[in-house]
Amino acid sequence: MSQSGKTIRNVFDISYKMILYSFKIIFAGKFIYFLVAAIAFYFFVTGINLFSNSNFSEEDVYYLLFFPGLLLIFYPTSYGIQNDFDSGMLEILFGIPNYRYKVWLIRILLIFVLVFLILLILAFLTHIALVEIEIFEMCLQLMYPVVALGSMSFMCSTLIRNGNGTAVVMIIIGMLFWIIGGSLDLKAWNIYLNPYDLPSDVNENLWDQIVRNNRLYLAVASIIFILTGMLNLQKREQFL
């Protein structure tokens, strides 16, 4: 085998092992409980609406899928570093320069992809059982706040370095966003903004602009949160 062939094979081999390890960390601990809770919540609410013959709209579907998305993103981003520490892998990761960034970046990407795929399945079931929706568009809209909250959770975990502490902080932050998100002037900054919930007293063009700004802010915030988290990982002495 040529040198270039060996290099490509080594890259694929390392990437494969990193992905396998990332999935082991993602599914470690209590993630399965959050997964079961997310699916149970979805089927419970769907069942109620299915048998009550209530009118279901895209606005309702967004809220229906948003909570499972939060449950799915919450555990792996809040407890990932603590799981590394508990499994004895944290010191190994910090012992390899720059390697830890690749591991955590791949893990975060896999978490987002996994949540997106699960939301696609749930959206497809909703499309069949309750109301016709644009499945991919719905899930794409959901991923903006889900990714933003997941990225914020990852950043907080690099500061607090404890899963339970990160969970408490994220709950407090989430409640604050919920409280201040009611004002129209702040809707563009509201992480819970539902793009399908057009207020009756707001012009449609204005609402479209608010939604676009909101999604832009969430995307930029997600990048900033992840970069900040990666910078925090440079402080080896605070983790070991």
Secondary structure, DSSP 8 states (H G I E B T S, - for coil): --HHHHHHHHHHHHHHHHHHHHHHHHTSTTHHHHHHHHHHHHHHHHHHHHHHT----HHHHHHHHHHHHHHHHHHHHHHHHHHHHHTT-HHHHHTSTTHHHHHHHHHHHHHHHHHHHHHHHHHHHHHHHT----HHHHHHHHHHHHHHHHHHHHHHHHHH--HHHHHHHHHHHHHHHHHHTTSGGGGGG-TT--TT---TTS-HHHHHHHHHHHHHHHHHHHHHHHHHHHHHTT-GGGT-
